[in-house]
Amino acid sequence: MIRSAHPRQRATGTTRKAALGLAATALALTALPAMTPQAHAASDPLARYHHQRLDWKSCVLGPDDATGKELEQAGAECADVTVPLDYAHPGGRTITVAISRIRATDTAHRVGPLLLNGGGPGGQTIGDPPWVGKAMKDVAARFDVIGVDPRFVGRSTPLDCHWPTGSAFRGAGADRAGFDRMAAFSRDLAERCRRYAGDVVPYATTRNTARDMDVIRAALGERRISYLGYSYGSYLGQVYTSMFPGRTDRLVLDGVIDPDAYGPRLLRGVGKANRHALQGWASWAAARDATYGLGRTRAAVLATVDRLQAAATRKPLRIGEHRVDEHILPLILFNGLSQDNASAYGDFARAVQDLRRAADRQRVTPSPWLAEVLGFELTGSASAYGSVQTAILCGDVAAPRNPDTYWRDIQRARARDALFGPVTDNLNPCAFWDRPRERPTHITTDAPALLVNATGDPRTVYEGAAAVRRAWPSSRLVTLRGADQHAVFGVYGSACADDTVNAYLATGRLPAKDVGCDAHGR
């Protein structure tokens, strides 16, 4: 999915102020008889992984390791979990998955481990236990809060295709020539992954990540885990629950992906929500015209945005050392629309100011948020992130191979939204990827989970949460009404939503019915 602020960044304010079963209690596993090590090995081909001894140590990797220092200050410890590269051949090559842990302090009422995933796919989560623990308030004392860098992410065994960008996504451009350039760009990214990481790319999948989660569960000595997953993490949670039924306790999915819509073309269908978010930001900016000067009405601000796209189509905009063309500019605008708060809106408004000055051929030094986005999109500094994200999306679900399929879809989407349609329906490297080695996971027909979504979420649209709620009758849905917000719990600042999640984590009992929260009431 196109990069937006990680929940940790949203919650701590670093860059954006800121990705269902029988009853409310989850199924318990049948008690297993004690086994000798030899019996374990005979009956369990993963015994060497399930029964490994974890070496817990300091999370600090060096003097400049800010994440490690934050974890250490919160009382966390870290370990590497060994897992097979290929679960079909568990005796072969191994890789490591890095985890962190803040242990429960209320041992008398300990629930067990709460595994975290912050989304992406490809996002680091090892540093999340401190801010998630704060969001959980007193409930955190009852859990071992576990951050996980999934396979090939962050501190885990790496995967890097040596891309010149951190994202495989681009706008298609105004005409077929522009689209053909993006097809060549996507083909090159796919070839780089074959060249530089072809030995591991086939094993970067959600199903393997779920298998790793179950190894972590066993290595921790637990029969069940609780789970909190944001954005893509909601899909991972659905896959884990489906592959390992009965092994989840409390399950919270925030920013819920409809599994029927998941795959390389994940962004199809989000254009309307992003247009709504853009309009909401434009109204906010218009009310602050004295500060930003982008227009006194929403229509005037939106016209400014349209002029920027037209200018970038005629000639790339020069911003610092970067050139922003018709393929990149809509990505910048798209990236600015995931958080519904004044800090994020201000960052975005300053970026649009910079872009307007560049369109007027002025010399521009980008504001901090824009500089970060440009570095992500136009340099190789985040190559590993984009490589892993794309490998997972392409490895999970096959994409159409014929570029003409995408071109036809783009033309239809462009008629609905000339700015975002060529982004949401464009091709990406998955059109040139090797076929997935496994079929997509058949998601279970029911499981008791707490689903959380904002009505205006521009990334994981509300319709996805509603679809999962219908598919999982035992689940409950917490709806944040009136916010164009991606990720809610511990991020947006809704006491209603946060209290509902914490009550469920504390008791294991889902609300009697779905819960509605007013965004403006916080």
VMD Tcl script that draws the C-alpha trace (Angstrom):
set ca {
  {0.00 0.00 0.00}
  {1.20 3.54 -0.63}
  {3.18 4.72 2.33}
  {1.52 6.87 4.95}
  {2.59 7.77 8.46}
  {3.20 4.72 10.64}
  {0.91 4.60 13.70}
  {3.91 5.20 15.97}
  {4.73 8.42 14.12}
  {1.13 9.55 14.33}
  {0.86 8.75 18.02}
  {4.14 10.31 19.10}
  {4.06 13.27 16.74}
  {7.44 12.72 15.10}
  {6.55 13.34 11.48}
  {2.77 13.48 11.11}
  {1.35 13.90 14.65}
  {0.69 11.40 14.21}
  {-0.79 0.11 7.60}
  {-14.97 -13.71 14.97}
  {-16.39 -17.05 16.05}
  {-18.55 -18.62 18.67}
  {-18.77 -15.99 21.40}
  {-16.95 -13.02 22.89}
  {-14.25 -15.30 24.26}
  {-12.02 -17.11 21.79}
  {-11.85 -20.88 21.42}
  {-9.43 -22.69 23.70}
  {-7.08 -25.37 22.38}
  {-7.54 -28.91 23.55}
  {-4.92 -29.75 26.15}
  {-1.97 -31.59 24.63}
  {-0.17 -34.44 26.40}
  {3.40 -33.90 27.47}
  {5.95 -35.17 24.95}
  {9.58 -36.08 25.06}
  {11.90 -34.10 22.73}
  {12.12 -37.17 20.48}
  {8.32 -37.44 20.28}
  {8.05 -33.73 19.53}
  {10.49 -34.06 16.64}
  {8.66 -37.06 15.25}
  {5.21 -35.46 15.35}
  {6.14 -31.84 14.69}
  {8.41 -31.00 11.73}
  {8.82 -27.50 13.21}
  {9.82 -28.76 16.68}
  {13.31 -27.22 16.50}
  {11.66 -23.82 15.95}
  {8.75 -24.22 18.35}
  {11.03 -25.22 21.22}
  {13.93 -22.87 20.62}
  {15.30 -20.94 23.58}
  {15.10 -17.18 23.01}
  {18.11 -15.08 24.00}
  {16.61 -11.88 25.41}
  {19.00 -8.93 25.38}
  {19.20 -5.14 25.19}
  {17.33 -3.55 22.26}
  {20.00 -0.89 21.75}
  {22.17 -1.64 18.71}
  {24.47 1.35 18.96}
  {24.85 4.95 20.15}
  {22.56 6.31 17.40}
  {19.78 3.75 17.83}
  {16.84 5.96 18.86}
  {14.33 3.10 18.62}
  {16.45 0.87 20.80}
  {16.90 3.60 23.41}
  {13.16 4.26 23.51}
  {12.50 0.55 23.97}
  {15.11 0.33 26.72}
  {13.63 3.31 28.56}
  {10.25 1.56 28.46}
  {11.75 -1.58 29.98}
  {11.71 -3.64 26.80}
  {14.01 -6.50 25.85}
  {14.69 -7.91 22.40}
  {15.34 -11.31 20.82}
  {15.73 -12.95 17.42}
  {13.42 -15.84 16.56}
  {14.76 -18.40 14.08}
  {12.26 -19.52 11.42}
  {12.58 -21.53 8.20}
  {12.94 -19.55 4.99}
  {10.71 -22.11 3.29}
  {8.16 -23.89 5.49}
  {7.87 -26.65 2.89}
  {11.50 -27.50 3.71}
  {11.95 -26.69 7.41}
  {15.31 -28.45 7.54}
  {16.81 -26.02 5.05}
  {17.93 -22.41 5.17}
  {16.80 -20.31 8.15}
  {16.19 -16.60 8.70}
  {15.54 -14.54 11.81}
  {12.56 -12.45 12.90}
  {13.33 -9.68 15.39}
  {10.93 -9.11 18.29}
  {10.71 -6.84 21.33}
  {8.83 -7.38 24.57}
  {7.56 -5.27 27.44}
  {6.53 -7.84 30.02}
  {3.30 -7.77 32.00}
  {3.68 -6.26 35.44}
  {0.29 -7.37 36.79}
  {1.29 -11.02 36.83}
  {-1.69 -12.03 38.96}
  {-4.04 -11.01 36.13}
  {-1.76 -11.67 33.17}
  {-3.62 -12.44 29.94}
  {-0.64 -13.39 27.78}
  {1.26 -11.94 24.81}
  {-0.23 -9.24 22.56}
  {1.52 -9.31 19.17}
  {1.53 -6.10 17.13}
  {1.65 -5.32 13.44}
  {1.62 -1.69 12.28}
  {0.83 -2.34 8.61}
  {2.58 -1.76 5.32}
  {3.15 -4.43 4.34}
  {6.79 -3.88 5.08}
  {6.43 -1.60 8.10}
  {8.60 -2.01 11.19}
  {6.75 -2.79 14.42}
  {9.56 -3.69 16.81}
  {9.53 -0.15 18.24}
  {5.77 -0.01 18.84}
  {5.28 -1.53 22.32}
  {6.00 1.76 24.20}
  {3.34 3.84 22.44}
  {0.84 0.99 22.23}
  {1.33 0.41 25.94}
  {0.51 4.05 26.62}
  {-2.65 3.77 24.53}
  {-3.66 0.67 26.51}
  {-3.30 2.56 29.82}
  {-3.69 0.25 32.84}
  {-4.61 -2.70 30.63}
  {-1.03 -2.92 29.33}
  {0.11 -4.26 32.70}
  {-1.78 -7.49 31.97}
  {-0.04 -8.24 28.68}
  {3.41 -8.99 27.38}
  {3.32 -6.42 24.55}
  {5.32 -7.84 21.64}
  {6.64 -5.80 18.73}
  {7.56 -7.79 15.61}
  {9.59 -6.81 12.57}
  {8.10 -9.35 10.13}
  {10.37 -11.46 7.96}
  {12.67 -9.33 5.79}
  {11.67 -6.09 7.58}
  {13.81 -3.82 9.76}
  {15.94 -5.79 12.20}
  {14.91 -9.15 10.76}
  {16.84 -10.87 7.97}
  {16.75 -8.24 5.19}
  {15.43 -8.22 1.65}
  {16.50 -5.37 -0.64}
  {16.11 -5.21 -4.41}
  {18.30 -2.06 -4.68}
  {15.54 0.12 -6.05}
  {15.97 3.84 -6.80}
  {12.74 4.46 -4.86}
  {10.90 3.39 -1.72}
  {7.61 2.82 -3.55}
  {6.45 0.81 -6.52}
  {3.42 3.05 -6.98}
  {3.24 5.91 -9.45}
  {0.63 7.91 -11.32}
  {0.10 6.70 -14.88}
  {0.47 10.16 -16.40}
  {-1.73 12.02 -18.84}
  {-1.36 9.83 -21.93}
  {-0.32 6.43 -23.22}
  {3.30 7.50 -23.53}
  {3.40 8.29 -19.82}
  {1.73 4.98 -19.00}
  {4.28 3.12 -21.11}
  {7.09 4.84 -19.18}
  {5.55 3.57 -15.94}
  {5.22 0.07 -17.38}
  {8.95 0.12 -18.17}
  {9.67 1.48 -14.68}
  {7.62 -1.33 -13.10}
  {9.28 -3.97 -15.24}
  {12.71 -2.71 -14.16}
  {11.76 -2.90 -10.47}
  {10.59 -6.49 -10.92}
  {13.83 -7.40 -12.71}
  {15.89 -5.85 -9.92}
  {14.15 -8.10 -7.40}
  {14.96 -11.17 -9.49}
  {18.58 -10.04 -9.81}
  {19.32 -8.97 -6.25}
  {16.91 -10.97 -4.09}
  {15.54 -13.77 -6.24}
  {16.55 -16.41 -3.70}
  {14.30 -14.99 -0.95}
  {11.56 -12.98 -2.73}
  {9.27 -16.02 -3.24}
  {9.11 -16.50 0.54}
  {7.98 -12.95 1.35}
  {4.27 -13.66 1.75}
  {1.53 -13.08 4.27}
  {1.05 -16.81 4.76}
  {4.72 -17.20 5.72}
  {4.47 -14.18 8.02}
  {1.50 -15.85 9.72}
  {3.51 -19.05 10.08}
  {6.30 -17.01 11.67}
  {3.75 -15.58 14.13}
  {2.85 -19.11 15.18}
  {6.49 -20.00 15.69}
  {6.80 -16.89 17.87}
  {3.74 -18.04 19.84}
  {5.29 -21.44 20.46}
  {8.76 -20.06 21.24}
  {7.16 -17.81 23.86}
  {5.65 -20.93 25.42}
  {2.06 -19.83 24.82}
  {-0.98 -21.76 23.62}
  {-2.70 -18.62 22.33}
  {-1.81 -15.05 21.44}
  {-3.76 -11.82 21.37}
  {-3.21 -9.55 18.40}
  {-3.51 -5.88 17.41}
  {-3.09 -5.20 13.69}
  {-3.37 -1.92 11.82}
  {-4.11 -1.54 8.09}
  {-2.35 -4.41 6.26}
  {-1.97 -5.88 9.74}
  {-5.73 -6.40 9.72}
  {-5.37 -8.74 6.74}
  {-2.46 -10.53 8.42}
  {-4.68 -11.04 11.47}
  {-7.43 -12.54 9.31}
  {-4.93 -14.87 7.66}
  {-3.42 -15.99 10.97}
  {-6.82 -16.69 12.48}
  {-7.78 -18.69 9.40}
  {-4.56 -20.71 9.20}
  {-4.32 -21.35 12.95}
  {-7.88 -21.51 14.32}
  {-8.18 -21.52 18.08}
  {-4.79 -19.93 18.69}
  {-5.97 -16.33 19.08}
  {-7.40 -14.90 22.26}
  {-8.26 -11.19 21.84}
  {-8.17 -9.90 18.29}
  {-8.30 -6.19 17.36}
  {-8.17 -5.15 13.70}
  {-7.90 -1.40 13.10}
  {-8.24 -0.07 9.54}
  {-9.82 -3.20 8.17}
  {-9.05 -4.64 4.74}
  {-11.73 -6.62 2.93}
  {-9.88 -9.86 2.05}
  {-11.77 -10.05 -1.23}
  {-10.23 -6.69 -2.22}
  {-6.69 -7.53 -1.05}
  {-3.90 -7.97 -3.57}
  {-1.54 -6.09 -5.90}
  {-4.40 -3.78 -6.93}
  {-5.27 -2.98 -3.33}
  {-5.74 0.72 -4.06}
  {-8.60 0.21 -6.50}
  {-11.71 1.58 -4.89}
  {-10.03 4.11 -2.56}
  {-10.24 7.06 -4.97}
  {-13.58 8.33 -3.68}
  {-12.39 8.34 -0.04}
  {-9.20 10.18 -1.00}
  {-11.13 12.78 -2.96}
  {-13.33 13.30 0.10}
  {-10.24 13.66 2.30}
  {-8.72 16.15 -0.15}
  {-11.91 18.21 -0.04}
  {-11.90 18.15 3.76}
  {-8.31 19.38 3.84}
  {-9.13 22.06 1.24}
  {-11.91 23.41 3.44}
  {-9.48 23.52 6.38}
  {-6.84 25.33 4.30}
  {-9.39 27.81 2.93}
  {-10.34 28.77 6.47}
  {-6.64 29.57 7.03}
  {-5.95 31.44 3.82}
  {-4.18 34.18 5.77}
  {-1.61 31.57 6.82}
  {-1.21 29.46 3.70}
  {-2.54 31.60 0.87}
  {-3.88 28.65 -1.13}
  {-7.37 30.06 -1.69}
  {-10.25 31.52 0.30}
  {-12.73 28.78 -0.58}
  {-12.56 25.05 -0.90}
  {-13.05 25.35 -4.64}
  {-10.18 27.81 -4.90}
  {-7.82 25.52 -2.95}
  {-8.78 22.56 -5.12}
  {-8.16 24.69 -8.21}
  {-4.65 25.38 -6.88}
  {-4.07 21.65 -6.62}
  {-5.31 21.09 -10.17}
  {-2.94 23.79 -11.44}
  {-0.04 21.98 -9.81}
  {-0.82 18.75 -11.61}
  {-1.17 20.59 -14.91}
  {2.18 22.34 -14.35}
  {3.96 19.08 -13.49}
  {2.50 17.49 -16.64}
  {3.94 20.28 -18.80}
  {7.36 20.29 -17.15}
  {8.74 18.67 -13.96}
  {8.79 20.95 -10.93}
  {12.20 21.57 -9.40}
  {12.19 21.24 -5.60}
  {15.61 21.21 -4.02}
  {17.59 18.47 -5.75}
  {14.47 16.66 -6.96}
  {12.26 16.84 -10.04}
  {8.54 16.28 -9.51}
  {6.72 15.16 -12.65}
  {3.19 14.06 -13.51}
  {3.85 10.60 -12.09}
  {5.15 11.79 -8.70}
  {2.98 14.81 -7.93}
  {-0.26 12.84 -7.40}
  {1.70 10.47 -5.14}
  {2.73 13.42 -2.96}
  {-0.88 14.54 -2.71}
  {-2.04 10.99 -1.99}
  {0.56 10.63 0.78}
  {-0.74 13.78 2.44}
  {-4.17 12.29 3.02}
  {-4.23 9.73 5.80}
  {-4.43 11.73 9.04}
  {-7.32 13.98 10.03}
  {-5.70 16.47 12.39}
  {-4.34 20.02 12.30}
  {-0.68 19.00 12.45}
  {-0.94 16.71 9.42}
  {-3.08 19.25 7.56}
  {-0.48 21.94 8.23}
  {2.35 19.74 6.93}
  {0.36 19.11 3.78}
  {-0.50 22.78 3.29}
  {3.16 23.77 3.55}
  {4.01 21.11 0.97}
  {1.40 22.51 -1.42}
  {2.88 25.98 -0.85}
  {6.28 24.61 -1.85}
  {4.85 22.94 -4.94}
  {3.08 26.12 -5.98}
  {6.29 28.13 -5.70}
  {8.05 25.49 -7.79}
  {5.28 25.72 -10.38}
  {5.99 29.46 -10.49}
  {9.64 28.55 -11.21}
  {10.90 29.85 -7.88}
  {13.81 28.24 -6.07}
  {12.37 25.98 -3.37}
  {13.84 24.26 -0.35}
  {11.21 21.69 0.66}
  {9.54 21.80 4.05}
  {10.40 18.83 6.33}
  {7.38 16.67 5.50}
  {7.76 17.22 1.75}
  {11.50 16.56 1.95}
  {10.78 13.23 3.64}
  {8.25 12.21 0.99}
  {10.56 13.22 -1.87}
  {13.43 11.29 -0.33}
  {11.19 8.26 0.01}
  {9.82 8.41 -3.54}
  {12.87 9.62 -5.49}
  {15.91 8.05 -3.82}
  {16.92 4.54 -2.83}
  {17.01 5.34 0.89}
  {13.85 3.28 1.51}
  {14.49 0.65 -1.16}
  {14.13 -2.17 1.36}
  {10.68 -0.97 2.42}
  {9.34 -0.85 -1.13}
  {11.01 -4.13 -2.02}
  {9.41 -6.06 0.84}
  {6.03 -4.38 0.43}
  {5.87 -5.25 -3.24}
  {7.20 -8.79 -2.78}
  {4.40 -9.52 -0.30}
  {1.64 -8.02 -2.43}
  {2.88 -9.82 -5.55}
  {3.57 -13.06 -3.69}
  {0.13 -13.24 -2.11}
  {-2.15 -12.75 -5.12}
  {-1.47 -12.90 -8.86}
  {-1.89 -9.67 -10.85}
  {-3.12 -9.22 -14.43}
  {-0.21 -9.53 -16.87}
  {-1.50 -7.52 -19.84}
  {-0.70 -3.77 -19.59}
  {-3.74 -3.01 -21.73}
  {-5.95 -4.24 -18.88}
  {-4.55 -1.52 -16.66}
  {-4.72 1.14 -19.35}
  {-8.44 0.51 -19.87}
  {-9.05 0.66 -16.11}
  {-7.04 3.89 -15.83}
  {-9.08 5.57 -18.52}
  {-12.31 4.67 -16.75}
  {-10.91 5.79 -13.39}
  {-9.58 9.02 -14.90}
  {-13.10 9.94 -15.99}
  {-14.20 9.73 -12.36}
  {-11.13 11.44 -10.85}
  {-8.39 12.83 -13.08}
  {-5.98 13.28 -10.15}
  {-6.23 10.00 -8.20}
  {-7.69 7.62 -10.81}
  {-4.36 7.21 -12.63}
  {-2.77 6.31 -9.26}
  {-5.29 3.87 -7.83}
  {-5.74 1.87 -11.06}
  {-2.17 1.97 -12.40}
  {0.00 -1.08 -12.87}
  {2.97 -1.93 -10.65}
  {5.77 -4.53 -10.68}
  {3.32 -7.33 -9.88}
  {2.31 -7.28 -13.56}
  {5.85 -8.55 -14.30}
  {6.34 -10.76 -11.22}
  {6.66 -14.52 -11.07}
  {3.43 -16.31 -10.17}
  {2.70 -16.84 -6.45}
  {3.76 -20.21 -5.05}
  {0.61 -20.61 -2.96}
  {-3.04 -19.83 -3.43}
  {-4.51 -16.92 -1.44}
  {-5.76 -17.83 2.02}
  {-9.40 -18.78 2.37}
  {-10.49 -16.53 5.22}
  {-12.51 -18.19 7.97}
  {-16.27 -17.66 7.94}
  {-16.38 -16.30 11.48}
  {-14.17 -15.32 14.40}
  {-14.79 -13.08 17.44}
  {-12.82 -9.87 16.83}
  {-13.13 -6.17 17.51}
  {-12.99 -4.22 14.24}
  {-12.21 -0.49 14.22}
  {-12.56 1.91 11.27}
  {-13.23 5.56 10.50}
  {-15.97 6.30 8.00}
  {-13.65 8.44 5.87}
  {-10.51 6.27 6.04}
  {-8.62 7.03 2.78}
  {-6.47 3.87 2.90}
  {-8.61 1.05 4.28}
  {-12.04 2.29 3.28}
  {-14.99 1.84 5.60}
  {-16.69 -0.54 3.20}
  {-13.93 -3.05 3.93}
  {-14.66 -3.05 7.64}
  {-18.38 -3.38 6.94}
  {-17.70 -6.36 4.67}
  {-15.64 -8.17 7.31}
  {-18.31 -7.39 9.93}
  {-20.92 -9.05 7.73}
  {-18.65 -12.03 7.06}
  {-17.85 -12.46 10.76}
  {-21.18 -12.36 12.64}
  {-19.46 -12.85 16.01}
  {-17.35 -9.71 15.55}
  {-18.22 -6.17 16.58}
  {-17.42 -2.95 14.72}
  {-16.33 0.32 16.31}
  {-17.11 3.12 13.84}
  {-15.42 6.51 14.12}
  {-17.92 8.77 12.36}
  {-16.94 11.95 10.55}
  {-13.15 11.54 10.29}
  {-10.95 11.05 7.21}
  {-8.61 9.05 9.39}
  {-6.45 5.98 8.86}
  {-5.80 4.09 12.14}
  {-7.85 4.99 15.19}
  {-6.85 3.23 18.42}
  {-4.16 5.22 20.22}
  {-3.72 7.42 17.16}
  {-6.70 9.66 16.52}
  {-7.53 10.53 20.12}
  {-11.10 9.22 20.37}
  {-11.80 8.36 24.00}
  {-14.90 6.48 22.86}
  {-12.95 4.21 20.50}
  {-9.92 3.81 22.76}
  {-12.02 2.95 25.81}
  {-13.99 0.35 23.83}
  {-10.79 -1.35 22.66}
  {-9.26 -1.30 26.13}
  {-12.41 -2.71 27.74}
  {-12.29 -5.62 25.31}
  {-8.58 -6.21 25.87}
  {-9.12 -6.12 29.64}
  {-12.07 -8.51 29.79}
  {-12.06 -10.50 26.56}
  {-15.73 -9.65 26.18}
  {-16.87 -7.93 23.00}
  {-19.49 -5.17 23.20}
  {-23.06 -6.43 23.07}
  {-23.54 -4.54 19.81}
  {-21.58 -2.38 17.37}
  {-20.30 0.93 18.75}
  {-20.49 4.35 17.11}
  {-18.12 7.16 18.10}
  {-18.38 10.80 17.03}
  {-15.06 12.11 15.73}
  {-15.80 15.66 16.82}
  {-16.69 14.54 20.31}
  {-13.29 12.82 20.55}
}
mol new
graphics top color blue
foreach p $ca { graphics top sphere $p radius 0.5 }
foreach p [lrange $ca 0 end-1] q [lrange $ca 1 end] { graphics top cylinder $p $q radius 0.2 }
display resetview
